Amino acid sequence: MMKMMIMITKIIAMTKMMQMLVMMMEIIVIMKII
């Protein structure tokens, strides 16, 4: 049970990190265009 919770939290953290990275990339692209 605990292992499942840890795995789920790790997956959520990874997806959040990926979303942050995508946002950063989008901002960099917009800055380059402008």
MOHU-V80181 format. One record per run of one state. SS is the DSSP state (h for helix, s for strand, l for the rest). FROM is the first residue (numbers start at 1). LEN is the number of residues. Records with the same first field share a line. If there is no record, write none. Layout:
SS=FROM-LEN  FROM-LEN
This chain:
l=1-1  34-1
h=2-32
